[in-house]
Amino acid sequence: MKPLRILCVGGSDSSGGAGIQADLKAVSACGCYGMSVVTAVTVQNTCGVQSIHPVPQKFILAQLDCVLSDIGANAVKTGMFLTVGAIEVLVNKVKEYRLEKLIVDPVMIAKGGHSLMRDNAKVALIRKLLPLAYVVTPNIPEAEILAKCKINTVDGMKKAAALIHGLGVKNVVIKGGHLRAAKKSGAVDILYDGENYYEYSSPWLTKKDTHGTGCTYASSLAAALACGENITEAVRQSKVMVTKAIENSLRLGKGHGPVNVLGSILKQKV
């Protein structure tokens, strides 16, 4: 029996905490087989991103064709796209290979504040990629950019989710970890499917080491959807996984250490 295959498309993180490296760890922890298409190579560690080198458009195209024509994919999870060309290549291949389970993590700003997407690429993501997405998973700052509004409350998250849904995406998940009230009330995520809102809450964790939370969340969501879970259950499972990954996060480096999807297995060895 073939394992379920998740194609992860995005940037590489030299510190191993986020990006493609985090994607593959999360997918493997979910029992699926992970593959990768690298769109950019970053120079980064726990203190932040120092430099980004975009992968040439033709090489992104070659990676996509090579993997999809041979192995195929049950779901595709996207992360960092620095350039318009990278987005356009993926859009064409999603259509060509009729990839329905497309999970878009709209990675725009690194935890340290470094921009991970050029302005024209943001426009291309909104106009060309989101209408093909089964689900998009922005955090609060990313949702504010997509919805063009400020978000200060859970009700504000719901309003933004409806606005983002209007861009053509089927399901919108807004992660509430950046909400100011989250430290007191807990971290609340919102799912909007075009008809109903669903809330997913977890206690606030006073952890500094949260590098890779967004990548881990979206990748585990892709795995759950590939396994046949409906969107509400898939989001619940992803929320549980990312919460546990934060609980087991690793104190590495001088800045924000990585979350840990391998739990006590890896923690015992550090």
N, C-alpha and C positions, 0 to 999 in steps of 0.2 A: 504493500500500500504506500503510495506516494505521500510524503509529508506536505502539509499546507505551506505554500510558498509566499513569502512577503518580500516585495521589492521595495527597498528603502532608497530614496533619491534625495541627496542633499550634500551638505558640506562635511568635510572630515575635520575632526578635532584632535590635534596632536596630543592633548592631555588625556584623551580617552573618556572624558566625562559627558560629552554631549555629541550632537551630530550623528554621523553614520555609526560611530562606535557605540554610542548609547542605544541607537536603534537596534543594532544587531544583538546586543545583550538582552534587551527587552523582548525581542521577538523569540530568541532562544529560550528565555525563561518562561515564555508562554507555550513552549512546545512546538513552535513552528520553525521552518527553515528560512533564514534570512539571506537576502542577496542585496548587492549595493550598486548604485550608480553615483559616482562622486561628481558633484557640480562645481566644487571649489575646495581648495586646500587652505586651511587656516593655520596660522602660528598662534597658538594660545595655550594658556595654562590656567590654574585656578584663580589667577589675578586678573585675567581678561584676555581679549583678542588683541594681538600686536600687529598682525598683517593678514591679508587675504589674497590668495592667488586664484583667479577664476580658471576653471578648466575650459579649454576651447570648445566651442559649440559642436564641431564635427566629432570631437572625442566623446562628448556626452551622448550624441546620436549613436555612435558606434557601440558604446556600452549598453544602451537601451536595446538596440537591435540584437546584439550578441546574446543578451540574457533572455529577452522575451521570445525570440525566435526559437530558442533551444529549450529553455526550462519553463517559461511562462510564469504567470503570477496569479495567485488567488486574491491578492489585494496589493495596492501600491500606497506607500506612505511617503509624502514629500516633506522636505524641510527647507533648508536654505537655498535660495535662488538669488545670486548676486545680480545677474544680468537678464535682460529681456530675451536674448537668444536662448538661454537655458530653459526658460519657461516655454517659449514657442516650440522648441524641440519636443519637450514632454507632452505638450498639448496635442501635437500631431501624432505622437505615438500612442497616447491614450485613445485617440479616435481610431487609429489604424488597427490596434490590437483589441479594441472594444473592451477596455478595462473599466468595469463598472464600480468596483469598490476602491474608490480613490479617496484617501484620507489626507487632507491638506493641513499641515501645521505651518501657518504663515509667519515663518521666522523673519523678523525684521530688525530687532535690536538685541544685542548680546546683553547678558546680565550686567556687565560692566559699562554699558552704554554705547558700545561700538556699533555703528550701523552695519547691518548684514544684507541690505538690499538697496540697490539704487532706486531713485525716485521713479524712473520710467519703468523699472521692473515691478514696482508696486502697482502701477496702473495696469500692466499686462496681467499680473496675477488676478486682479479684481475683474477685469474684462474678459479674460480668456480662460483662466484656469478654474476659478471658483464655479462657473456654470457647469463644469464637468464633475465637480466634487460631490461625493456622497456625504461627506461631513468635513467641516472646517473647525479647527480647535485653537482659536486665538486666546491669549491671556488678556488681561484688562488693557494694557497699553496698545496691543495689537488690535483689539476690538475697537478701541477709540479711533484708530486710524481708519479701519475698514468702515465703521459706521458713521464716522465724522461727527462724533458727539462725545462729551465727557461722561464718565461712568463713576458714580460715587456710592451707589446703593445696589442692592439686589434687583430692585425694580428697574434701575438704570441698565443693569445687565440684560434684563428681559427686553427692554426697549431696543437696545443695541442688537440683540440677537435677531429681533424681527427685521431690523434694517439690513443686517447682513444677509438674512435669508432672502430678502428682496433682490439681492445681487445675483440670485440664481442657484445658490447652493441648496442641497436638499435638507441637510441637517446642520445646525449650528450649536457648538459647545463652547461656551465662554467660561474659562477657568478663573475662579475668584480669589486666588492666592494674593493678588496685588491690591485687593480691595482694602481700604483703610480700616474698616470695621472688622475685618477678618480675624485680627489678633484677639478680639474680645468674643466674637460670636462664632468663630470657626470658619474654615475655608469652604465656601459654597460655590459649586459649579452649576451652570444652567445649560440645559439642553432644550432647544426649540426645534420641532419637526415641521413647522409650518401651520400646525393646528394647536398643539399643546406644549406647555412648559413643564419641565421636570427639574427638580432640585436635588442635588447630591451634596451632602454635607459631611465634613469630617472635622475633628477637633484641631485647633491650631497647634502646630508643632514649632517650638522655639528652637529651630535648627538653622545654623548658618550655612550648612553644606547642602545646597539644593541645586547644584549644577547638573543640568540634564533633565530636569523635571518635565519640561514640555515635550522633549524628544521621546522620553520614556512613556509619557501619557499617550501620545499619538500612535506610537508603535505598538503598544499593548492594545490599543483600540483597534488598530488594523488587524492584529492577530485574532482578536475576539470576533470581529466581523467576518474574517476569513473562515473561522470555525463555525459560522452559521448563526451566531447570536444576533438577536434583533438589536436595534440601536440603543434602546433603553437599558437592556441588560449589558451590552458591550460597554457602555459608558460607566455603568456601576462597577464592572470588573476592573476597568482602567483606573477608576478613582481609588479602589481598594489597593491595587498594585502600586500606584504611585505614592500613596500614603505610607505603605509598608517600606517602599524604597527610601523615602525620606527618613522614616524612623531608623533605618539601618544605614544611613548615610555615612560616608567615610571622611575622617579628618585628615585629608591629604593636602599638601601644599600650604601656601601662605594666605590664600584667599578663600573662595567658596569651593569646598570639596564636592565630589560627585555623590549623587544618590546611588543607592546600591540595590539592584533588583535581585541579586544573588543572596541577600540576607546574611544570616549567620555563617554560611559556608565561606564567603569571602572575608567577612569581618574577623573571623578567627585567625586568618592568615596575615592580616595587616599589622 
